[in-house]
Amino acid sequence: MDEASLAQFRAATAPSRRVANLRHVRDCVIKRDADPYLRPAEVLALLEPERLGAIELYAAEDPEPQIRKSRTIPRIKTIEFRSYMDRNEPCLIEGIGRDWGLREYVTEGVPDLAKLAETYGRVQVPVQDAGVAKMMPLSQFARVWREKIAEGRRYYLKDWHFRLDGLGHLAPVPEIFADDWLSGARDMDYHFVYLGAAGTRTKLHCDVVNSFSWSANVCGSKRWRFLPAAETSLLRDVFGEDVASSFGPSSSEYPRRGKARPIEVVQQPGEAIFVPSGWYHDVENLNDCLSVNCNWANASNLLWCGPRLVDEANAAPGEVSTSHFLRRVAARAASTQSPRDLAAAAAAARALEGREGDAAVALAAAADARRAALVDSDSDSGEDFLGRVGADLFEDDETPRRRPTRRGWTPGFHDVVDRGVTSFEADVGGRRVCCRLGYRESGTGSSVWDGAVVLARFLETHPSLVRGKRVLELGAGTGFGGLCAAALGASNVTLTDIEACLPLLRENAAGVDGVVVEALDWTEPVAPSQRADVLLAADCLLPGREGLFAPLATTLAALLAGDAVAYFVYEQRCMDCGPFFELLRGAGVAVSCIPDDDLHPEYRAPEIRVLELRRT
């Protein structure tokens, strides 16, 4: 992290003495009125007129921050970018995205929505309509966005996770932006498509978790207005906290906003703009514009992101991954020789202590020790500890944690998201089994996981387990396990899952003899018709879904009637599965592990277990 970025961070986050005094006044009003949720304008409304006037004058005379002399944003080559990122300085980068496949959907310099909708019309996209967000098929957006302009309204397609919908190959991440510590944890992705007509805009804001962002125009132009991070205090309310939603004149609520002088620049097609951490900005499309945007973080903005990551994770669990970010901080601390980077890593780890506990505490201590060692060779360096980051920094005795394993058996995250892989095929028992993948359409149920492959190859090794029998697959997702059972001679197969997964299941089951698709929600009673000789379940135990342990155990127990048997496959991830198996045993289900020697010799792994379940 460069000293220039550090100076901006201090200026943007440190309140002045006057602001501290004003916050004391606010706290007194809140305490008097016993309402902790009062907004700044509401606090001001409760003050007597003479006190209000004094406070407005006091706030307006708070010393101005150091105003940046240069009010221009340079155009640079890609080779120059790293220094701007390290210094937290905005710039325009030429020649970005000119080889993207997304350019095929531009005709005569404007977005060709009709052509885009021909291929991706069924994809649901997020659209802003007069400030209200809604989802609609891309084909519908393509039909109505021009009509809405004629009505004086403007639809704006914003924040479309196009990579998670299988379009990542159309706009791969440029190499200069590849060092990304935010995206990639489970299905967390901060890459977006924006598509709007002339006049659509994004109001004044600072990017999520104080991240960096880049935005590349495929076609069209945008006008950006920035305020340097060190001048943020000019936009804050009278108590130095909330930031105004637009540039404009000063007011009682925002007494110094009128002094904020934004830096303006127009971004042309084929250019990417780099938005530094902490720089507030607003954006307007000057003509019909198609762009690709991304929020990202790395070692250069560690201090900016740490505290905001915790705030976002607490406000919206599951939307950001502090664990993923901390792992990347640890990896950086293990490899860097820069005392400044180690100090930033320690500070970022301390900011995450409330969320990540002992792992963050230990990382901060080790980074501090290694930093001291670089200055004083007699100090304990913490090198041994940091060297174990990849293997066991985040392990503990109660909840085993490990890095995701890429075995090459199934398409991975980047295959589906970046390379446009949309199907999975395998020869099972001499027959071809094909599944379409949808990744985001129904969450984890839109992809084939390694556990399903282990199950399929186990059945292929012992086809008599399903041949001539009625088979029902639980949590079928793409239906790969059940379709393999059909290929091995099952008399009939029922693929079950929640309603959201059924369209993809029906598509994959279409034309396969003896295969039907039904809804089966584990939280609902099992229908008498949903009985089978053999039950299949693969990859139904997932981190963050421990709340489904009890419903799944109840459903399995209800289906295991008479001589029915279940083959249950799970992969040990960062969670404790013990409570689930205790629930099964409590429901009268016997659990036994299939020996590795009975599995397919090429498709087995120590962390993937195949279990046989029967009624006791």
Summary of the structure (lengths in Angstrom):
residues: 616
radius of gyration: 28.1
end to end distance: 60.9
largest distance: 88.6
contacts: 2018
relative contact order: 0.08
helix: 40%
strand: 21%
